Amino acid sequence: MALHKGRFLWYENLKPRSYIEETSCCGTQGQTTQEILYVFYSEWDRPVNMSRAYLDGTNVMTISTHSIRHPFSLVIYKDWLYVTDWRRDAILCMNKTDGSQERVVAEVAESNRLYGIRIYSVSAQDIAPQQPCHDTDN
């Protein structure tokens, strides 16, 4: 599931669906960027699948990955998809289009649970000149 500009999106029978949602609270298992929905799902006794599709439900493509066993959260930054994996206790990074160039970014102790993942970058957080923090470097 994911929210994007007031639209609630989800998978139903492995096909993306969407409808207008007036409320703003919803748990997510996906991420949207540049009009593309990224979502992961799994079925009992089957490997995890990660897919992407246009927000209108067309152009569904599987992102190939063999390492992710129990994904919890994902985020997209530039050309990269970052995923937390509860079984591996790690953050994995891969190409957002096809899952290639997969690598482990960080591993954590088993007692630490990786929940949400966020990217903080100067290039992604442009501060407009009229904002109070623009000249203070805060």
BATOR-846450 format. One record per residue: x, y, z of N, C-alpha, C in turn; residue in three letters. Coordinates in Angstrom, 2 decimals. Layout:
! residues N
nX/nY/nZ/caX/caY/caZ/cX/cY/cZ/rest
X/Y/Z/X/Y/Z/X/Y/Z/ALA
...
***
This chain:
! residues 138
nX/nY/nZ/caX/caY/caZ/cX/cY/cZ/rest
0.83/-1.18/0.00/0.00/0.00/0.00/0.87/1.24/0.00/MET
0.38/2.30/-0.56/1.12/3.56/-0.56/0.15/4.71/-0.75/ALA
0.58/5.87/-0.32/-0.16/7.10/-0.55/0.62/7.97/-1.50/LEU
-0.06/8.62/-2.41/0.61/9.55/-3.32/-0.37/10.63/-3.73/HIS
-0.10/11.86/-3.34/-0.91/13.02/-3.72/-2.41/12.75/-3.54/LYS
-2.78/12.26/-2.35/-4.19/12.04/-2.07/-4.78/10.77/-2.64/GLY
-3.97/9.94/-3.27/-4.46/8.67/-3.81/-3.93/7.53/-2.95/ARG
-4.77/6.58/-2.66/-4.40/5.39/-1.91/-4.25/4.27/-2.92/PHE
-3.10/3.61/-2.93/-2.82/2.58/-3.93/-2.53/1.26/-3.24/LEU
-2.91/0.17/-3.87/-2.65/-1.14/-3.29/-2.66/-2.19/-4.38/TRP
-2.21/-3.39/-4.04/-2.24/-4.52/-4.96/-3.46/-5.38/-4.64/TYR
-4.16/-5.81/-5.68/-5.28/-6.71/-5.53/-5.14/-7.77/-6.62/GLU
-4.96/-9.01/-6.22/-4.72/-10.09/-7.18/-3.53/-9.76/-8.08/ASN
-2.50/-9.20/-7.49/-1.25/-8.84/-8.15/-1.42/-7.79/-9.24/LEU
-2.50/-7.01/-9.19/-2.69/-5.90/-10.13/-2.85/-4.62/-9.31/LYS
-2.11/-3.57/-9.67/-2.25/-2.32/-8.92/-3.66/-1.74/-9.05/PRO
-4.18/-1.23/-7.95/-5.48/-0.57/-7.92/-5.31/0.75/-7.17/ARG
-6.19/1.69/-7.44/-6.12/2.94/-6.69/-7.50/3.55/-6.58/SER
-7.67/4.39/-5.57/-8.87/5.19/-5.45/-8.52/6.44/-4.65/TYR
-9.38/7.44/-4.73/-9.15/8.69/-4.01/-9.46/8.45/-2.54/ILE
-8.57/8.87/-1.68/-8.72/8.67/-0.25/-8.70/10.04/0.42/GLU
-9.74/10.35/1.18/-9.83/11.67/1.81/-8.98/11.76/3.07/GLU
-8.75/10.66/3.76/-7.97/10.72/4.99/-6.49/10.64/4.67/THR
-5.67/11.05/5.63/-4.23/11.07/5.38/-3.48/10.02/6.19/SER
-4.18/9.14/6.91/-3.46/8.15/7.71/-3.58/6.77/7.07/CYS
-2.45/6.16/6.92/-2.44/4.82/6.34/-1.04/4.26/6.48/CYS
-0.89/3.00/6.90/0.41/2.36/6.91/0.85/2.06/5.49/GLY
2.13/2.13/5.22/2.58/1.89/3.85/3.49/0.68/3.77/THR
3.44/0.02/2.68/4.37/-1.04/2.31/4.88/-0.73/0.92/GLN
4.99/0.52/0.62/5.43/0.92/-0.71/5.93/2.35/-0.72/GLY
6.35/2.78/-1.86/6.90/4.13/-2.02/6.58/4.60/-3.42/GLN
6.25/5.88/-3.56/6.00/6.42/-4.89/7.01/7.49/-5.22/THR
7.37/7.57/-6.46/8.27/8.62/-6.93/8.09/8.77/-8.43/THR
8.12/9.97/-8.92/8.03/10.25/-10.35/6.90/9.47/-11.01/GLN
5.74/9.47/-10.36/4.55/8.80/-10.90/4.68/7.29/-11.02/GLU
5.62/6.70/-10.27/5.77/5.24/-10.26/5.56/4.72/-8.85/ILE
4.81/3.66/-8.70/4.58/3.02/-7.41/5.51/1.83/-7.28/LEU
6.26/1.78/-6.18/7.10/0.63/-5.85/6.45/-0.08/-4.67/TYR
6.29/-1.38/-4.77/5.64/-2.12/-3.70/6.26/-3.52/-3.60/VAL
6.31/-4.05/-2.37/6.73/-5.43/-2.24/5.62/-6.23/-1.59/PHE
5.57/-7.49/-1.93/4.54/-8.36/-1.41/5.09/-9.78/-1.38/TYR
4.50/-10.62/-0.59/4.92/-12.02/-0.55/3.70/-12.90/-0.33/SER
3.83/-14.13/-0.72/2.79/-15.12/-0.49/3.40/-16.21/0.37/GLU
2.55/-16.97/1.05/3.05/-18.02/1.93/3.97/-18.96/1.16/TRP
5.12/-19.26/1.75/6.09/-20.21/1.20/6.61/-19.82/-0.17/ASP
6.61/-18.55/-0.47/7.17/-18.08/-1.74/8.12/-16.93/-1.46/ARG
9.06/-16.70/-2.36/9.98/-15.59/-2.14/9.28/-14.24/-2.23/PRO
9.92/-13.25/-1.70/9.40/-11.89/-1.75/9.48/-11.37/-3.17/VAL
8.45/-10.71/-3.60/8.43/-10.07/-4.91/8.41/-8.56/-4.72/ASN
9.13/-7.87/-5.55/9.09/-6.42/-5.55/8.69/-6.00/-6.96/MET
7.75/-5.08/-7.04/7.27/-4.65/-8.34/7.20/-3.14/-8.39/SER
7.11/-2.64/-9.62/6.86/-1.22/-9.82/5.84/-1.09/-10.94/ARG
5.07/-0.02/-10.90/4.05/0.21/-11.92/3.74/1.70/-11.97/ALA
3.18/2.13/-13.09/2.69/3.50/-13.15/1.48/3.61/-12.23/TYR
1.17/4.81/-11.78/0.08/4.98/-10.84/-1.28/4.63/-11.41/LEU
-1.40/4.59/-12.73/-2.68/4.18/-13.32/-2.80/2.66/-13.44/ASP
-1.79/1.92/-12.95/-1.84/0.47/-12.96/-1.22/-0.19/-14.17/GLY
-0.71/0.58/-15.10/-0.10/0.00/-16.30/1.40/-0.19/-16.09/THR
2.01/-0.93/-17.01/3.46/-1.13/-17.03/3.99/-1.78/-15.74/ASN
3.34/-2.83/-15.28/3.80/-3.55/-14.09/5.06/-4.32/-14.43/VAL
6.11/-4.12/-13.64/7.39/-4.81/-13.86/7.90/-5.34/-12.53/MET
8.44/-6.54/-12.54/9.05/-7.12/-11.34/10.48/-6.66/-11.22/THR
10.86/-6.24/-10.02/12.24/-5.90/-9.73/12.87/-7.15/-9.15/ILE
13.82/-7.71/-9.85/14.41/-8.99/-9.47/15.33/-8.82/-8.27/SER
15.10/-9.62/-7.25/15.98/-9.64/-6.08/15.91/-11.03/-5.45/THR
17.06/-11.53/-5.05/17.12/-12.85/-4.45/17.52/-12.80/-2.98/HIS
17.98/-11.65/-2.52/18.53/-11.54/-1.18/17.51/-11.15/-0.12/SER
16.47/-10.46/-0.50/15.52/-9.93/0.49/14.60/-11.05/0.95/ILE
14.55/-11.25/2.26/13.75/-12.35/2.82/12.52/-11.85/3.57/ARG
12.66/-10.73/4.30/11.53/-10.17/5.05/11.63/-8.65/5.02/HIS
11.22/-8.02/3.92/11.32/-6.57/3.81/10.33/-5.89/4.74/PRO
10.73/-4.74/5.27/9.81/-3.98/6.12/9.54/-2.60/5.56/PHE
10.57/-1.93/5.10/10.41/-0.56/4.64/11.29/-0.33/3.42/SER
10.88/0.59/2.58/11.72/0.94/1.44/11.66/2.43/1.18/LEU
12.71/2.93/0.55/12.78/4.33/0.16/13.57/4.42/-1.15/VAL
13.22/5.39/-1.97/13.89/5.59/-3.25/14.66/6.89/-3.19/ILE
15.91/6.86/-3.64/16.73/8.06/-3.72/17.52/8.00/-5.01/TYR
17.29/8.97/-5.86/17.91/9.03/-7.19/17.63/7.72/-7.93/LYS
18.65/6.99/-8.34/18.45/5.74/-9.09/18.46/4.51/-8.20/ASP
18.39/4.69/-6.88/18.58/3.57/-5.96/17.35/3.32/-5.11/TRP
17.13/2.05/-4.82/16.06/1.59/-3.95/16.73/1.00/-2.71/LEU
16.37/1.51/-1.52/16.92/1.02/-0.25/15.82/0.28/0.49/TYR
16.13/-0.90/1.01/15.15/-1.76/1.66/15.71/-2.27/2.98/VAL
14.89/-2.23/4.04/15.28/-2.87/5.30/14.77/-4.30/5.27/THR
15.60/-5.23/5.75/15.26/-6.65/5.77/15.37/-7.16/7.19/ASP
14.25/-7.64/7.75/14.24/-8.10/9.13/14.94/-9.44/9.31/TRP
14.94/-10.30/8.35/15.63/-11.59/8.50/17.13/-11.44/8.45/ARG
17.60/-10.58/7.59/19.05/-10.37/7.45/19.56/-9.31/8.40/ARG
18.65/-8.57/9.05/19.04/-7.45/9.91/19.99/-6.53/9.17/ASP
19.53/-6.08/8.00/20.40/-5.28/7.14/19.58/-4.31/6.31/ALA
20.30/-3.31/5.78/19.75/-2.40/4.78/20.40/-2.77/3.46/ILE
19.59/-3.03/2.45/20.09/-3.38/1.12/19.80/-2.25/0.15/LEU
20.66/-2.13/-0.85/20.53/-1.10/-1.87/20.60/-1.78/-3.23/CYS
19.78/-1.32/-4.17/19.79/-1.89/-5.52/19.28/-0.86/-6.51/MET
19.50/-1.13/-7.78/18.99/-0.27/-8.84/17.47/-0.29/-8.79/ASN
16.84/0.90/-8.81/15.39/0.97/-8.66/14.62/0.44/-9.86/LYS
15.27/0.31/-10.99/14.58/-0.15/-12.20/14.51/-1.66/-12.31/THR
15.64/-2.34/-12.04/15.67/-3.78/-12.28/16.25/-4.60/-11.13/ASP
16.68/-3.96/-10.04/17.23/-4.69/-8.90/18.69/-5.08/-9.05/GLY
19.34/-4.64/-10.11/20.75/-4.99/-10.32/21.64/-4.22/-9.34/SER
22.89/-4.58/-9.29/23.90/-3.94/-8.44/23.50/-3.98/-6.96/GLN
22.87/-5.06/-6.56/22.41/-5.20/-5.18/23.60/-5.34/-4.23/GLU
23.51/-4.63/-3.10/24.58/-4.71/-2.10/24.01/-4.41/-0.72/ARG
24.72/-4.87/0.31/24.35/-4.58/1.69/25.00/-3.26/2.07/VAL
24.20/-2.30/2.51/24.70/-0.99/2.92/25.15/-1.03/4.37/VAL
24.35/-1.68/5.22/24.67/-1.76/6.65/23.98/-2.97/7.25/ALA
24.62/-3.53/8.27/24.03/-4.60/9.05/23.93/-4.13/10.49/GLU
22.92/-4.62/11.21/22.73/-4.23/12.61/22.66/-5.49/13.46/VAL
22.84/-5.30/14.76/22.74/-6.43/15.68/21.32/-6.99/15.64/ALA
21.19/-8.28/15.87/19.89/-8.93/15.80/18.88/-8.33/16.77/GLU
19.35/-7.79/17.89/18.45/-7.21/18.88/17.89/-5.85/18.44/SER
18.50/-5.22/17.46/17.99/-3.95/16.93/17.07/-4.24/15.76/ASN
15.88/-3.71/15.81/14.92/-3.95/14.73/14.92/-2.75/13.79/ARG
15.15/-3.00/12.51/15.13/-1.95/11.50/13.68/-1.67/11.11/LEU
13.21/-0.49/11.44/11.84/-0.12/11.07/11.90/0.76/9.83/TYR
11.39/1.96/9.91/11.36/2.85/8.75/12.76/3.27/8.33/GLY
12.89/3.58/7.07/14.16/4.04/6.53/13.92/5.38/5.85/ILE
14.83/6.32/6.06/14.74/7.66/5.47/16.08/8.04/4.87/ARG
16.04/8.84/3.85/17.25/9.38/3.22/17.30/10.87/3.52/ILE
18.43/11.34/4.01/18.64/12.76/4.24/19.79/13.20/3.36/TYR
19.52/14.16/2.48/20.53/14.62/1.55/20.34/16.10/1.29/SER
21.44/16.82/1.19/21.37/18.25/0.88/20.68/18.46/-0.46/VAL
20.98/17.61/-1.44/20.38/17.78/-2.76/18.88/17.49/-2.76/SER
18.41/16.69/-1.82/16.98/16.37/-1.76/16.21/17.33/-0.87/ALA
16.91/18.20/-0.15/16.27/19.11/0.79/16.69/20.54/0.49/GLN
16.39/20.98/-0.69/16.73/22.34/-1.09/15.95/23.33/-0.23/ASP
16.64/24.25/0.39/16.01/25.27/1.22/15.87/26.54/0.40/ILE
14.64/26.95/0.18/14.36/28.15/-0.62/14.90/29.39/0.08/ALA
15.31/30.40/-0.67/15.89/31.62/-0.08/14.97/32.32/0.92/PRO
13.65/32.20/0.78/12.74/32.88/1.70/12.56/32.12/3.01/GLN
13.10/30.92/3.14/12.98/30.16/4.38/13.94/30.69/5.44/GLN
13.54/30.69/6.72/14.39/31.23/7.79/15.74/30.52/7.93/PRO
15.82/29.26/7.59/17.07/28.51/7.76/18.04/28.69/6.60/CYS
17.67/29.40/5.58/18.50/29.51/4.38/19.88/30.09/4.68/HIS
19.95/31.17/5.45/21.22/31.84/5.71/21.90/31.40/7.00/ASP
21.24/30.62/7.82/21.81/30.27/9.12/22.55/28.94/9.13/THR
22.48/28.20/8.03/23.15/26.89/7.95/22.63/25.89/8.97/ASP
21.39/26.03/9.40/20.80/25.11/10.38/19.96/24.10/9.68/ASN
***
